[in-house]
């Protein structure tokens, strides 16, 4: 049997799964991210051995935090200090003798949501709201990139926000009015001095309003068919939070049709499913 391998390499955990030619997950394993690169690479090889069970591997895909060079497969995930300028593609292809593809985790998650929920639309935007915020744009089944292959930063748009503690708004990129600074897990902790799950209904509404303005900008600029949102903050806020934001988007949007807005259908494993899609379909220019 020919199989595909997906890797979700995060700042706190690593997920590895095998899938058949139809994309059905055969086996999945998880471990915590270690403090050293050597331990993480050893864990990756061991986990791939476990899920592949000696079968022929047709391709591997990996979701990793940015920044990275997706063409050369060199990664430097911001939240993993031990991983700096690591030629992951070269390492994995030399070891496993199969094609290997890697991209920013939000791009990979967008691919997973697109392929594994059978969207088949012209333009699709995936957004994750967790510790930070990010997103990916899929156009006709392919990742859409910016100038020089740059990854569009949906989280770092500026909005005319509402916030009862404006003095606490500060983005980790160094600017003061980014969307991420207002609605991400870290942003919420900084502003409200508590985690998202402890927000009052009034505070959730404030976060939803700011998300809605961000969705309005995304809709106005990209005119997508569908926007799906995942990540811990979005899942924690639930459908009510998301639909409040979607209503703000619709109320503030002119000239372009409002896209459908909903929670991710794949939950916390969206990037892992995306890595399987990457292994199967590769990265197209």
C-alpha positions in Angstrom: 0.0 0.0 0.0 1.2 3.5 -0.8 0.8 6.1 2.0 1.3 9.8 2.6 2.7 11.3 5.8 1.7 14.6 7.4 3.6 16.5 10.1 2.3 19.3 12.3 5.3 20.8 14.0 4.3 23.3 16.6 5.9 25.2 19.4 4.5 22.9 22.1 3.6 19.6 20.3 4.3 17.5 17.2 1.6 15.5 15.4 2.4 12.9 12.8 -0.1 10.9 10.8 -0.2 8.5 7.9 -3.0 8.4 5.3 -4.0 6.3 2.4 -4.4 7.5 -1.2 -7.9 8.8 -0.5 -6.6 10.9 2.4 -8.1 8.7 5.2 -6.0 8.8 8.3 -4.6 5.4 9.1 -2.6 6.1 12.3 -1.7 9.2 14.3 0.8 9.9 17.1 1.7 12.9 19.2 4.6 14.1 21.4 5.6 17.3 23.1 8.2 19.5 21.4 11.6 19.2 23.0 14.1 21.9 23.9 16.7 20.8 21.3 16.6 20.3 17.5 18.3 16.9 17.8 15.6 15.6 20.1 12.8 16.9 17.9 14.3 15.4 14.7 14.8 12.1 16.4 11.2 12.2 17.6 10.0 13.0 14.0 11.9 10.0 12.5 10.7 7.7 15.2 7.0 8.8 14.8 7.2 8.5 11.0 8.5 4.9 11.5 5.5 4.1 13.8 2.8 5.5 11.5 4.3 4.2 8.2 4.7 0.6 9.5 7.2 -0.1 6.7 4.8 0.9 3.8 6.1 2.8 0.8 5.8 6.6 1.5 4.7 8.5 -1.7 5.2 12.0 -0.1 5.4 14.0 3.1 4.0 17.4 4.0 4.7 19.5 7.0 3.0 22.5 8.7 5.5 24.7 10.6 5.4 28.1 12.1 6.9 30.9 10.1 9.1 32.5 8.9 10.3 29.9 6.3 11.4 29.5 2.7 8.8 27.2 1.3 10.7 26.6 -2.0 14.0 25.6 -0.4 12.3 24.0 2.6 14.4 26.0 5.1 12.5 26.7 8.4 13.0 29.1 11.3 9.8 28.9 13.4 9.6 32.0 15.6 8.4 30.2 18.7 11.1 27.4 18.5 14.5 29.0 19.3 16.3 25.7 18.6 15.0 25.7 15.0 16.9 28.3 13.1 17.7 28.1 9.4 17.0 24.3 9.4 17.1 22.7 5.9 14.1 20.5 6.8 13.3 19.5 3.2 16.9 18.3 2.6 17.0 16.5 5.9 13.7 14.6 5.4 14.2 13.8 1.7 17.7 12.5 2.4 16.5 10.3 5.2 13.1 9.0 3.7 13.9 9.2 0.0 10.5 10.7 -0.9 9.2 14.1 -1.9 8.8 16.5 1.0 6.9 19.8 1.1 6.7 22.4 3.9 4.8 25.6 4.3 3.6 28.1 7.0 1.1 26.3 9.2 -1.8 28.7 8.4 -1.3 28.1 4.6 -1.2 24.3 5.3 -4.3 24.5 7.5 -6.1 26.4 4.7 -5.2 23.6 2.3 -6.5 21.0 4.7 -9.9 22.8 5.2 -10.2 23.3 1.5 -9.5 19.7 0.4 -10.9 17.7 3.3 -14.2 19.5 3.5 -14.6 19.5 -0.3 -15.1 23.2 -0.7 -14.4 23.5 -4.4 -14.9 27.3 -4.5 -12.9 30.0 -6.3 -11.6 31.9 -3.3 -11.3 30.5 0.2 -9.8 32.2 3.3 -8.8 30.3 6.4 -8.1 32.2 9.7 -6.7 30.8 12.9 -7.2 32.7 16.2 -5.2 31.1 19.0 -2.1 32.4 20.9 -1.5 34.6 17.9 -3.4 35.0 14.6 -2.8 34.0 11.0 -4.4 33.1 7.8 -4.1 31.6 4.4 -5.8 32.3 1.0 -6.6 29.5 -1.4 -7.4 30.4 -5.0 -8.7 27.6 -7.3 -7.1 25.0 -4.9 -3.7 26.6 -4.7 -2.1 28.8 -2.0 -2.1 32.4 -3.1 1.2 34.2 -2.3 2.4 37.8 -2.4 5.4 39.6 -3.8 8.4 37.3 -4.0 6.4 34.5 -2.5 5.7 36.4 0.7 3.0 35.1 3.0 0.1 37.7 3.3 -0.3 38.8 7.0 -4.0 39.1 7.5 -3.4 39.5 11.3 -1.4 42.7 10.8 -4.1 44.9 9.2 -5.1 48.0 11.1 -8.7 48.6 12.1 -10.7 51.4 13.9 -11.1 49.2 16.9 -13.3 49.4 20.1 -11.5 48.7 23.3 -12.2 49.7 26.9 -8.5 49.4 27.7 -6.8 51.0 24.7 -3.6 51.7 26.7 -3.0 47.9 26.7 -3.2 47.4 23.0 0.2 46.5 21.6 1.1 44.0 18.8 4.1 41.7 19.1 5.2 42.9 15.7 5.9 46.3 17.2 2.9 48.3 16.0 -0.1 49.4 18.0 -3.3 48.8 16.0 -3.0 45.3 14.4 -6.0 43.1 14.5 -3.9 40.3 16.1 -3.2 42.6 19.1 -7.0 42.9 19.7 -8.3 39.4 19.2 -5.5 36.8 19.7 -5.0 34.9 22.9 -1.9 36.9 23.8 -3.7 40.1 22.9 -6.7 39.3 25.0 -4.5 38.5 28.0 -2.6 41.8 27.5 -5.8 43.9 27.2 -8.1 42.3 29.7 -5.5 40.8 32.1 -7.1 37.3 31.8 -7.5 34.4 29.3 -10.2 34.4 26.7 -12.2 31.8 28.5 -12.7 34.2 31.4 -14.0 37.1 29.3 -17.4 38.6 30.2 -20.2 38.7 27.5 -19.5 42.4 27.1 -15.8 41.7 26.5 -16.5 38.9 24.0 -18.8 41.3 22.1 -15.9 43.8 22.0 -13.5 41.1 20.6 -16.2 40.0 18.1 -16.7 43.6 16.9 -13.0 43.9 16.2 -12.9 40.6 14.4 -15.9 41.7 12.4 -14.0 44.8 11.2 -11.1 42.6 10.2 -13.4 40.3 8.3 -14.9 43.3 6.5 -11.4 44.3 5.3 -10.7 40.7 4.2 -14.0 40.5 2.3 -13.6 43.9 0.7 -10.0 43.1 -0.5 -10.2 39.4 -1.5 -14.0 39.0 -2.1 -13.8 35.3 -1.1 -16.6 32.8 -1.3 -16.1 31.4 2.2 -14.2 32.3 5.3 -13.6 29.6 7.9 -12.0 30.3 11.3 -10.3 27.9 13.7 -7.9 28.0 16.7 -8.5 28.0 20.4 -10.0 31.5 20.8 -12.4 31.0 17.9 -13.5 27.5 19.1 -13.8 28.8 22.7 -15.9 31.7 21.6 -18.1 29.3 19.6 -20.6 29.9 16.8 -22.3 32.8 18.7 -19.0 34.7 18.8 -18.3 34.1 15.2 -21.8 35.0 14.0 -21.7 38.2 16.0 -18.4 39.1 14.1 -20.0 38.0 10.8 -22.9 40.3 11.4 -20.6 43.2 12.1 -18.8 42.4 8.8 -22.1 42.3 6.9 -23.3 45.6 8.5 -20.1 47.4 7.5 -19.6 45.9 4.0 -20.5 47.6 0.8 -20.0 46.9 -2.9 -18.9 43.3 -2.6 -21.1 40.3 -1.6 -20.5 39.0 2.0 -18.9 35.6 2.2 -20.1 32.7 4.2 -18.4 32.8 7.7 -18.2 29.7 9.9 -16.0 27.7 12.3 -13.4 25.3 10.9 -14.9 21.8 10.2 -11.6 20.1 11.1 -11.1 21.6 14.6 -7.6 21.4 16.1 -6.3 19.0 13.5 -6.7 21.3 10.5 -3.0 21.8 9.9 -2.4 18.0 10.2 -5.0 17.3 7.5 -3.4 20.1 5.5 0.0 18.4 5.8 -1.6 15.2 4.3 -3.0 17.3 1.4 0.5 18.8 0.9 2.0 15.4 0.8 -0.4 14.3 -1.8 -0.8 17.3 -4.0 2.6 19.1 -3.4 3.1 22.9 -3.6 2.1 24.4 -6.9 3.5 27.8 -8.1 
